[in-house]
Amino acid sequence: MFNAIRQSKDLTITRRDFETAIEHTGILLDDPRIRETVKALRRRADLEPITLSEFAESLHPSTTSLLHRALRGDLIIPDFQRFRDKLTTIFDFVRDYDGGEVATYIPQLARVNPDLYSIAVCTVDGQRMSLGDDEERYCVQSTCKPINYAIAMDTLGQAQVQRHVGREPSGRSFNELTLNNASLPHNPMINAGAIMCSALIKPGLPLADRFDYVMSVWRSLAGNESAGFDNSVYLSEKDTADRNFALAYFMRENKAFPPDTDLIATLDFYFQCCSITVDVKQMATVAATFANGGICPMTDKRVFSPSTTKNCLSLMYSCGMYDFSGEYAFTVGLPAKSGVSGAMFIVVPGVCGIALYSPRLDSLGNTVRGVEFSKRLVETFPFHTYANVVADHRLVDPRRSEVMNEVEPAFLMCAAGARGDVSEMRRLIAKGTEVNSADYDGRTGLHLAASEGHTEAVRFLIDQGARIDPKDRWGNTPLDDAVRGGHATVEKLLRLVGEELQQIIGTAAEPGAEATAQPKPKPTKLARDR
C-alpha cells in the first residue's frame, strides 16, 4: 500500500498523497470504514513526510483490507475515475433535456424548483460519486414502495405477503381503481399495492412506532445516514388523497386487507412513508444495498435477506416505472423505481446503485432526465440485463480495467489458437473479437495455431479472414512457425493460400481490372479444400 501511495523518490509519503490516492479509487474520505485511519493521519500537516513505520502505525486494523483492495485495483470498478468521467459526460448531456412539468396534484411538490438536477452512484464496494445539486433533499414519494415491500417480506415472509398483494404488472395507471382477479392489488409498486404493504408493516404497533421502525430501516439502508421527513408534503398529500382513500375503501370492500386493519391509520402511515426525505447520495447507497444482495456496502451489515432482495428487484424490473415499465425493461433492462417528486433509483445488480433527482416529469409520471439518463447509461456500459448475449464493442465494461479490455480478447484468441480450439475461436469471433488481434509480442491466433500444427484451427482462421502474413516482434509469420515446428500439412496449406492470394492480387493489378478489387480477400473454397 505504501508504495502505491508514494509519489516521490523519497521513502516517505504525505497525508495529501494518501488522500489523493484513496479518492482516486472512489473511496471518499468521509467513508465510515476508513474513518479511524483518516482521523489518525489528519493529526499531521498536509505535506509532512510520513515514513513506512509511521504509516503502519496510523492504519486501523478494520481499514487495512479495504485500503489494500482499493489501492490494488481490486474493487468492482477498478478505474473509478474513467467511470466517473463517462457518467459526467452522460449527466451533462442529459441536462439539456428540460421538457416535462413538475407534479401539480400535490401542492407542495408543485412549488419545487423544476431545474434541480443531481445524480449519485454507490458501488457494491462503497465507491461513491455525486454530481449536480447533490445536497438537495427531496421526498422519496413512490420510491419508498420497494422498501416497504421488502420490509413486509422480511417481517412476514413471502407467503403471507402474497395473500394480500399480487406480482403482476397491472397494465393500468398507477392509481387506477382496479384489482386483479383475486381481488388483490396487482403489485406493490402501484398505489393500491403500496397501501396494502403499509398495512402489513408492524400492524400491532402504534403508528409512531411503526414509522420509527421504517425510518430505522432507511437509516440502515443508507449506511447509518438518517433520512428526514417533510411534514408540509405529508399534510399536502393527505389533503389531496381522495383517490388513495377510494383505493383503500375499494380494497376493504373486497376483503383484501388483513383482519382488523385500521384503514385511516394505514393511509396516514403510507403518506408518511412517501414524505420521507433523502438526498441522492443517501438514495444511491440505498440502491447499492439492493445491488449488493441486501447488504449495505458502507457498513457490511445485512438489511434485507437475499430472497427478499431478489423478489423486490424482480418487481422493480417489471413494474417499477409506472405505465412505462415494459418499455423501460425492454430498452434499459434494469430494475428501477421512480416517484412523482422527480426521484428515481436504478439498481445494477452486483455492480452499483444509481440515484437521480430531477422534478420535471413526463406524461407518465417519470422524471424526464432520469429516463434519458438510463438510456444513455446502457448505451455506454453493458449494464442491460441481456447485454452479455450481444457483441457490442462500443460498450465499455467498467468492471474491467482499460488494459484488460484491450488485451484479453487477443490473449483468449491466442490461447484458443494454441489449443486448436475452434469452438472457442468461433465464440470469440461471434462476440466481436477481431480475428487478427495480436498479443504484446505481435503474435496472433494464427501464429499459435500454426506453431502447434492445428490444421483445422488454421483453416478456420483463414476462412474467417485472418491475415496469413502478420509478423511478430521477431519477424516471424505463421508460415515460419509451421516450418520451424515441422508441421508439413499446415505449411502446405499456408503456402497454397499465399500463392492463391498472390494470383488474385496480380490479377487485380492488371490493366482493366476493377479498381475495387480487394488486396487481401478471403481464400476461395478451392484453396481451403486442397
C-alpha positions as CSV (number, residue, x, y, z in Angstrom):
1,M,0.0,0.0,0.0
2,F,2.7,2.4,0.9
3,N,4.5,2.1,-2.4
4,A,1.2,2.5,-4.3
5,I,0.7,5.8,-2.5
6,R,4.2,7.1,-2.7
7,Q,4.7,9.9,-5.3
8,S,8.3,10.9,-4.8
9,K,11.6,9.0,-4.9
10,D,11.9,9.6,-1.1
11,L,10.9,6.7,1.1
12,T,8.0,8.8,2.6
13,I,4.5,9.8,1.7
14,T,2.4,12.8,2.8
15,R,-1.2,13.0,4.0
16,R,-2.0,14.6,0.7
17,D,-0.5,11.7,-1.2
18,F,-2.7,9.3,0.9
19,E,-5.9,11.3,0.4
20,T,-5.3,11.7,-3.4
21,A,-4.6,8.0,-3.9
22,I,-7.6,6.9,-1.9
23,E,-10.1,9.3,-3.5
24,H,-8.8,8.3,-6.9
25,T,-10.1,4.7,-6.2
26,G,-13.6,6.1,-5.5
27,I,-13.4,5.6,-1.7
28,L,-14.2,9.0,-0.2
29,L,-12.5,10.3,2.9
30,D,-15.8,10.5,4.9
31,D,-16.3,6.8,4.4
32,P,-17.0,5.3,7.8
33,R,-15.0,2.3,7.1
34,I,-11.7,4.2,6.9
35,R,-12.7,6.9,9.4
36,E,-10.1,5.9,12.1
37,T,-7.2,5.8,9.7
38,V,-8.1,9.2,8.1
39,K,-8.5,10.6,11.6
40,A,-5.0,9.4,12.6
41,L,-3.4,10.8,9.5
42,R,-5.1,14.1,9.9
43,R,-3.2,14.8,13.0
44,R,-0.3,15.5,10.7
45,A,0.3,18.5,8.4
46,D,-0.8,18.2,4.8
47,L,2.7,17.8,3.4
48,E,4.5,16.4,6.5
49,P,6.7,13.4,5.5
50,I,5.4,10.1,6.8
51,T,7.6,7.0,6.9
52,L,6.5,3.4,6.3
53,S,6.6,2.6,10.0
54,E,4.6,5.8,10.9
55,F,2.1,4.9,8.2
56,A,1.7,1.4,9.5
57,E,1.0,2.8,13.0
58,S,-1.7,5.0,11.6
59,L,-3.6,2.1,9.9
60,H,-6.6,0.9,11.9
61,P,-7.0,-2.9,11.6
62,S,-10.5,-2.5,10.4
63,T,-9.4,-0.4,7.4
64,T,-6.4,-2.4,6.1
65,S,-8.4,-4.9,3.9
66,L,-10.4,-2.2,2.2
67,L,-7.5,0.1,1.6
68,H,-5.4,-2.8,0.3
69,R,-8.1,-3.8,-2.2
70,A,-8.7,-0.3,-3.3
71,L,-5.0,0.6,-4.0
72,R,-4.5,-2.8,-5.7
73,G,-7.4,-2.0,-8.1
74,D,-9.5,-5.0,-6.8
75,L,-12.7,-3.1,-6.2
76,I,-15.7,-3.7,-8.5
77,I,-14.8,-0.6,-10.6
78,P,-11.0,-0.7,-10.9
79,D,-10.7,2.5,-12.8
80,F,-13.2,4.6,-11.0
81,Q,-12.0,7.9,-12.5
82,R,-12.7,6.7,-16.0
83,F,-16.1,5.5,-14.9
84,R,-16.8,8.9,-13.3
85,D,-15.7,10.8,-16.4
86,K,-18.2,8.8,-18.6
87,L,-21.0,9.3,-16.1
88,T,-20.2,13.0,-16.0
89,T,-20.5,13.1,-19.8
90,I,-23.9,11.5,-19.7
91,F,-25.0,13.8,-16.9
92,D,-24.0,16.9,-18.8
93,F,-25.6,15.7,-22.0
94,V,-28.9,14.9,-20.3
95,R,-29.0,18.3,-18.6
96,D,-30.3,19.8,-21.9
97,Y,-33.5,17.6,-21.6
98,D,-35.6,20.3,-20.0
99,G,-39.1,19.2,-21.1
100,G,-41.8,18.0,-18.7
101,E,-43.5,19.6,-15.8
102,V,-43.4,19.2,-12.0
103,A,-46.1,17.3,-10.3
104,T,-49.1,19.6,-9.5
105,Y,-51.6,17.3,-7.8
106,I,-49.7,17.7,-4.5
107,P,-49.4,21.4,-4.0
108,Q,-46.1,21.4,-2.1
109,L,-44.4,19.4,-4.9
110,A,-45.7,22.0,-7.4
111,R,-43.6,24.7,-5.8
112,V,-40.3,22.8,-6.2
113,N,-37.6,24.4,-8.5
114,P,-38.1,22.4,-11.7
115,D,-34.4,22.8,-12.7
116,L,-32.9,20.9,-9.8
117,Y,-30.8,18.1,-11.1
118,S,-28.4,15.6,-9.4
119,I,-27.2,12.1,-9.6
120,A,-25.1,9.9,-7.2
121,V,-23.6,6.5,-7.6
122,C,-22.5,4.0,-4.9
123,T,-20.9,0.7,-5.9
124,V,-21.2,-2.6,-4.1
125,D,-17.7,-1.9,-2.7
126,G,-18.7,1.6,-1.5
127,Q,-17.1,3.6,-4.2
128,R,-19.1,6.8,-4.5
129,M,-19.5,9.9,-6.6
130,S,-22.2,12.6,-7.0
131,L,-22.9,15.5,-9.4
132,G,-25.2,18.5,-9.5
133,D,-27.5,19.5,-6.7
134,D,-26.4,16.6,-4.6
135,E,-27.2,18.3,-1.2
136,E,-30.8,18.9,-2.1
137,R,-33.2,16.8,-0.1
138,Y,-36.4,15.6,-1.7
139,C,-39.4,13.4,-0.8
140,V,-39.0,9.8,-1.8
141,Q,-42.7,9.5,-2.8
142,S,-43.2,6.2,-4.8
143,T,-39.5,5.2,-4.4
144,C,-40.5,4.2,-0.9
145,K,-42.6,1.4,-2.4
146,P,-39.8,-1.2,-2.9
147,I,-38.5,-0.5,0.6
148,N,-41.9,-1.0,2.2
149,Y,-42.5,-4.2,0.2
150,A,-39.1,-5.5,1.3
151,I,-39.8,-4.7,4.9
152,A,-43.1,-6.5,4.7
153,M,-41.5,-9.5,3.0
154,D,-38.7,-9.7,5.6
155,T,-41.0,-9.4,8.6
156,L,-43.9,-11.6,7.4
157,G,-42.5,-13.8,4.7
158,Q,-43.3,-14.3,1.1
159,A,-46.4,-16.5,1.6
160,Q,-48.1,-14.1,3.9
161,V,-47.5,-11.0,1.8
162,Q,-48.6,-12.9,-1.3
163,R,-52.0,-13.4,0.3
164,H,-52.6,-9.7,0.1
165,V,-50.8,-8.3,-2.9
166,G,-50.1,-9.7,-6.4
167,R,-46.9,-9.7,-8.5
168,E,-48.2,-8.9,-12.0
169,P,-48.0,-5.6,-13.9
170,S,-51.4,-4.0,-13.9
171,G,-51.3,-2.5,-17.4
172,R,-53.2,0.4,-15.8
173,S,-52.4,3.8,-14.4
174,F,-50.5,3.7,-11.0
175,N,-53.6,5.0,-9.1
176,E,-56.4,3.4,-11.1
177,L,-59.3,2.0,-9.1
178,T,-58.8,-1.7,-10.1
179,L,-57.8,-5.0,-8.5
180,N,-56.7,-8.3,-10.0
181,N,-58.8,-11.4,-10.5
182,A,-58.2,-12.4,-6.9
183,S,-59.5,-9.0,-5.7
184,L,-56.0,-8.0,-4.6
185,P,-53.8,-5.1,-5.8
186,H,-51.8,-6.2,-8.8
187,N,-48.3,-5.5,-7.4
188,P,-46.7,-3.4,-4.6
189,M,-45.3,-0.8,-7.0
190,I,-48.6,0.9,-7.6
191,N,-50.6,2.8,-5.1
192,A,-53.1,0.1,-4.1
193,G,-50.3,-2.4,-3.5
194,A,-48.2,0.2,-1.6
195,I,-51.1,1.0,0.7
196,M,-51.5,-2.8,1.3
197,C,-47.8,-3.2,2.1
198,S,-48.2,-0.3,4.6
199,A,-50.9,-2.3,6.3
200,L,-48.6,-5.3,6.6
201,I,-45.7,-3.5,8.4
202,K,-45.7,-4.0,12.1
203,P,-49.6,-3.7,12.3
204,G,-49.6,-4.4,16.1
205,L,-47.5,-1.3,17.0
206,P,-48.7,2.2,17.5
207,L,-48.4,4.4,14.3
208,A,-45.5,6.4,15.8
209,D,-43.5,3.2,16.5
210,R,-44.3,1.8,13.0
211,F,-42.9,4.9,11.4
212,D,-39.8,4.9,13.7
213,Y,-39.2,1.3,12.6
214,V,-39.4,2.2,8.9
215,M,-37.0,5.2,9.5
216,S,-34.6,2.8,11.2
217,V,-34.6,0.6,8.1
218,W,-34.0,3.6,5.9
219,R,-31.0,4.5,8.1
220,S,-29.6,1.0,7.8
221,L,-30.1,1.0,4.0
222,A,-28.3,4.4,3.7
223,G,-25.2,3.4,5.7
224,N,-26.3,4.9,9.0
225,E,-27.2,8.2,7.4
226,S,-30.5,9.5,8.8
227,A,-33.4,10.1,6.4
228,G,-35.6,13.2,7.1
229,F,-39.3,13.9,6.9
230,D,-41.2,16.7,5.2
231,N,-44.3,17.4,7.2
232,S,-45.7,20.0,4.8
233,V,-45.7,17.5,2.0
234,Y,-47.3,14.9,4.2
235,L,-50.1,17.3,5.1
236,S,-50.5,18.4,1.5
237,E,-50.6,14.8,0.2
238,K,-53.1,13.9,2.9
239,D,-55.4,16.7,1.9
240,T,-55.4,15.7,-1.8
241,A,-55.7,11.9,-1.4
242,D,-59.2,11.2,-2.5
243,R,-58.1,8.6,-5.0
244,N,-55.9,6.8,-2.4
245,F,-58.8,6.8,0.1
246,A,-61.0,5.4,-2.6
247,L,-58.5,2.7,-3.4
248,A,-58.3,1.8,0.3
249,Y,-62.1,1.5,0.7
250,F,-62.3,-0.4,-2.5
251,M,-59.8,-3.0,-1.2
252,R,-61.6,-3.2,2.2
253,E,-64.9,-3.8,0.3
254,N,-63.2,-6.7,-1.4
255,K,-61.7,-8.0,1.8
256,A,-58.2,-7.6,0.6
257,F,-56.8,-6.3,3.9
258,P,-55.8,-8.4,6.9
259,P,-58.5,-8.6,9.6
260,D,-58.7,-5.6,11.9
261,T,-56.8,-3.3,9.7
262,D,-57.2,0.4,10.7
263,L,-57.8,2.0,7.3
264,I,-57.2,5.6,8.3
265,A,-54.0,4.7,10.3
266,T,-52.8,2.7,7.3
267,L,-53.3,5.6,4.9
268,D,-51.6,8.0,7.3
269,F,-48.7,5.6,7.5
270,Y,-48.5,5.4,3.7
271,F,-48.5,9.2,3.3
272,Q,-45.8,9.5,6.0
273,C,-43.6,7.0,4.2
274,C,-44.0,8.9,0.9
275,S,-42.9,12.1,2.7
276,I,-39.5,10.7,3.9
277,T,-36.7,12.8,2.6
278,V,-33.2,11.9,1.4
279,D,-30.6,13.3,-1.0
280,V,-29.2,11.5,-4.0
281,K,-26.1,10.4,-2.1
282,Q,-28.2,8.6,0.5
283,M,-30.5,7.1,-2.1
284,A,-27.6,5.8,-4.1
285,T,-26.4,3.9,-1.0
286,V,-30.0,2.5,-0.6
287,A,-29.8,1.4,-4.3
288,A,-26.4,-0.1,-3.8
289,T,-27.7,-2.2,-0.8
290,F,-30.2,-3.8,-3.2
291,A,-27.4,-4.2,-5.8
292,N,-25.3,-5.9,-3.1
293,G,-27.9,-8.6,-2.3
294,G,-29.3,-6.7,0.7
295,I,-26.0,-5.9,2.4
296,C,-25.2,-2.2,2.8
297,P,-21.8,-1.6,1.3
298,M,-21.0,1.2,3.7
299,T,-21.5,-0.9,6.8
300,D,-21.2,-4.5,5.6
301,K,-24.4,-5.2,7.5
302,R,-27.3,-7.2,6.1
303,V,-30.6,-5.2,5.9
304,F,-32.7,-7.5,3.7
305,S,-32.5,-11.2,3.1
306,P,-31.2,-12.4,-0.3
307,S,-34.6,-13.8,-1.3
308,T,-36.4,-10.6,-0.3
309,T,-33.9,-8.6,-2.3
310,K,-34.3,-10.8,-5.4
311,N,-38.1,-10.6,-5.2
312,C,-38.0,-6.9,-4.8
313,L,-35.7,-6.4,-7.8
314,S,-37.9,-8.6,-9.9
315,L,-40.9,-6.5,-9.3
316,M,-38.9,-3.3,-9.8
317,Y,-37.8,-4.7,-13.2
318,S,-41.4,-5.5,-14.3
319,C,-43.5,-2.8,-12.5
320,G,-41.2,0.0,-11.2
321,M,-41.7,2.7,-13.8
322,Y,-45.5,3.2,-13.9
323,D,-47.0,2.7,-17.3
324,F,-43.5,2.9,-18.9
325,S,-42.3,-0.3,-17.1
326,G,-42.5,-2.6,-20.1
327,E,-40.7,-0.1,-22.4
328,Y,-38.1,0.6,-19.7
329,A,-37.4,-3.1,-19.2
330,F,-37.1,-3.5,-23.0
331,T,-34.8,-0.5,-23.6
332,V,-32.9,-0.2,-20.3
333,G,-33.2,-3.7,-18.9
334,L,-32.5,-2.8,-15.2
335,P,-34.6,-2.7,-12.0
336,A,-35.7,0.8,-11.2
337,K,-38.3,2.8,-9.4
338,S,-39.4,6.4,-9.9
339,G,-41.6,8.8,-8.0
340,V,-43.6,11.9,-8.8
341,S,-41.2,14.1,-6.8
342,G,-38.7,13.5,-9.6
343,A,-36.9,10.9,-7.6
344,M,-35.6,7.7,-9.2
345,F,-33.2,5.0,-8.3
346,I,-31.6,2.3,-10.6
347,V,-30.1,-1.0,-9.5
348,V,-27.3,-2.6,-11.5
349,P,-27.1,-5.9,-9.7
350,G,-23.7,-6.9,-8.4
351,V,-22.2,-3.5,-9.5
352,C,-23.8,-0.4,-8.2
353,G,-26.8,1.7,-7.3
354,I,-27.6,5.0,-9.0
355,A,-30.0,7.7,-7.7
356,L,-31.2,10.6,-9.8
357,Y,-33.3,13.6,-8.9
358,S,-35.0,15.9,-11.4
359,P,-38.5,17.2,-10.8
360,R,-39.6,17.6,-14.4
361,L,-41.9,14.7,-15.2
362,D,-43.2,13.2,-18.5
363,S,-46.8,12.4,-19.2
364,L,-46.5,9.0,-17.4
365,G,-45.1,10.5,-14.1
366,N,-41.4,9.6,-14.6
367,T,-38.6,12.0,-14.4
368,V,-37.7,13.1,-18.0
369,R,-34.0,13.3,-17.3
370,G,-34.0,10.1,-15.3
371,V,-35.4,8.1,-18.2
372,E,-33.0,9.7,-20.7
373,F,-30.0,9.1,-18.3
374,S,-31.0,5.4,-18.1
375,K,-31.0,5.1,-21.9
376,R,-27.6,6.7,-22.2
377,L,-26.3,4.6,-19.4
378,V,-26.9,1.3,-21.2
379,E,-25.7,2.8,-24.4
380,T,-22.3,3.4,-22.7
381,F,-21.9,0.4,-20.3
382,P,-23.0,-3.3,-20.7
383,F,-25.5,-3.0,-17.8
384,H,-28.6,-4.1,-19.7
385,T,-29.7,-7.5,-18.2
386,Y,-29.1,-9.1,-21.6
387,A,-26.1,-7.1,-22.8
388,N,-23.8,-10.2,-22.4
389,V,-25.6,-12.0,-25.2
390,V,-24.9,-9.2,-27.7
391,A,-21.5,-8.4,-29.1
392,D,-21.2,-4.6,-28.9
393,H,-17.7,-3.3,-28.6
394,R,-19.0,0.3,-28.2
395,L,-19.9,-0.6,-24.7
396,V,-17.2,-0.1,-22.0
397,D,-17.3,-2.6,-19.1
398,P,-16.2,-0.5,-16.1
399,R,-15.7,-3.8,-14.1
400,R,-12.6,-4.4,-16.2
401,S,-9.6,-2.1,-16.4
402,E,-8.9,-0.4,-19.8
403,V,-5.8,-2.6,-20.2
404,M,-7.8,-5.8,-19.6
405,N,-10.5,-4.7,-22.1
406,E,-7.8,-4.2,-24.7
407,V,-5.6,-7.2,-24.0
408,E,-7.9,-10.0,-23.0
409,P,-9.6,-10.7,-26.4
410,A,-6.2,-11.1,-28.1
411,F,-4.9,-13.3,-25.3
412,L,-8.0,-15.5,-25.5
413,M,-7.7,-15.8,-29.2
414,C,-4.1,-16.8,-29.0
415,A,-4.8,-19.3,-26.2
416,A,-7.6,-20.9,-28.3
417,G,-5.3,-21.0,-31.3
418,A,-2.6,-22.7,-29.3
419,R,-5.1,-25.4,-28.2
420,G,-6.6,-25.6,-31.6
421,D,-10.0,-24.9,-30.0
422,V,-12.2,-24.0,-33.0
423,S,-15.3,-23.8,-30.9
424,E,-13.8,-21.2,-28.6
425,M,-12.5,-19.2,-31.5
426,R,-15.9,-19.3,-33.1
427,R,-17.4,-18.0,-29.8
428,L,-14.8,-15.2,-29.5
429,I,-15.4,-14.0,-33.1
430,A,-19.2,-14.1,-32.5
431,K,-18.7,-11.8,-29.5
432,G,-16.8,-9.4,-31.7
433,T,-13.1,-10.3,-31.1
434,E,-11.0,-9.3,-34.1
435,V,-9.6,-12.4,-35.8
436,N,-6.3,-10.6,-36.4
437,S,-5.9,-9.4,-32.8
438,A,-2.3,-9.8,-31.5
439,D,-0.7,-10.0,-28.1
440,Y,2.1,-7.8,-26.9
441,D,4.6,-9.8,-29.0
442,G,2.6,-9.3,-32.1
443,R,1.5,-13.0,-32.2
444,T,-1.9,-13.8,-33.5
445,G,-4.2,-16.8,-33.1
446,L,-2.9,-18.0,-36.5
447,H,0.7,-17.8,-35.3
448,L,-0.1,-20.1,-32.3
449,A,-2.3,-22.5,-34.3
450,A,0.4,-22.8,-36.9
451,S,3.1,-23.3,-34.2
452,E,1.2,-26.2,-32.7
453,G,0.2,-27.8,-36.0
454,H,-3.5,-27.4,-35.6
455,T,-4.6,-27.7,-39.2
456,E,-8.4,-27.3,-38.7
457,A,-7.8,-24.2,-36.5
458,V,-5.6,-22.7,-39.2
459,R,-8.2,-23.5,-41.8
460,F,-10.9,-21.9,-39.7
461,L,-9.0,-18.7,-39.0
462,I,-8.2,-18.3,-42.7
463,D,-11.9,-18.8,-43.5
464,Q,-12.7,-16.0,-41.1
465,G,-10.4,-13.6,-42.9
466,A,-7.2,-13.9,-40.8
467,R,-4.1,-12.5,-42.5
468,I,-1.6,-15.2,-43.3
469,D,1.5,-12.9,-43.3
470,P,1.5,-10.9,-40.0
471,K,4.9,-10.7,-38.4
472,D,5.5,-10.9,-34.7
473,R,8.2,-8.9,-32.8
474,W,10.9,-11.4,-34.1
475,G,9.8,-11.0,-37.7
476,N,8.2,-14.5,-37.9
477,T,5.0,-15.2,-39.8
478,P,2.6,-18.2,-39.2
479,L,4.3,-19.9,-42.1
480,D,7.7,-19.5,-40.4
481,D,6.2,-21.0,-37.2
482,A,4.8,-24.0,-39.1
483,V,8.1,-24.7,-40.9
484,R,10.1,-24.4,-37.6
485,G,7.7,-26.8,-35.9
486,G,7.8,-29.3,-38.7
487,H,4.1,-29.2,-39.3
488,A,4.0,-30.1,-43.0
489,T,0.2,-30.1,-43.5
490,V,-0.1,-26.6,-42.0
491,E,2.9,-25.4,-44.0
492,K,1.4,-26.7,-47.3
493,L,-2.0,-25.0,-46.5
494,L,-0.4,-21.7,-45.8
495,R,1.8,-21.8,-48.9
496,L,-1.2,-22.7,-51.1
497,V,-3.3,-19.9,-49.7
498,G,-0.4,-17.5,-50.1
499,E,0.0,-18.4,-53.7
500,E,-3.7,-18.0,-54.4
501,L,-3.7,-14.6,-52.8
502,Q,-0.7,-13.5,-54.9
503,Q,-2.6,-14.7,-58.0
504,I,-5.6,-12.6,-57.0
505,I,-3.5,-9.6,-56.2
506,G,-1.7,-9.9,-59.5
507,T,-5.0,-10.2,-61.5
508,A,-6.3,-7.1,-59.7
509,A,-3.2,-5.2,-60.7
510,E,-3.5,-5.9,-64.4
511,P,-4.8,-3.2,-66.7
512,G,-8.6,-3.1,-66.9
513,A,-9.0,-4.8,-63.5
514,E,-11.7,-3.3,-61.3
515,A,-10.4,-0.7,-59.0
516,T,-12.4,-2.1,-56.2
517,A,-10.6,-5.4,-56.1
518,Q,-9.6,-6.3,-52.5
519,P,-5.9,-6.8,-52.0
520,K,-6.5,-9.4,-49.3
521,P,-9.7,-11.3,-49.9
522,K,-10.6,-14.5,-48.1
523,P,-9.2,-17.5,-49.9
524,T,-11.6,-19.4,-52.1
525,K,-13.0,-22.8,-51.4
526,L,-10.5,-24.3,-53.9
527,A,-7.6,-23.4,-51.6
528,R,-9.3,-24.4,-48.5
529,D,-10.2,-27.9,-49.8
530,R,-6.7,-28.8,-51.0
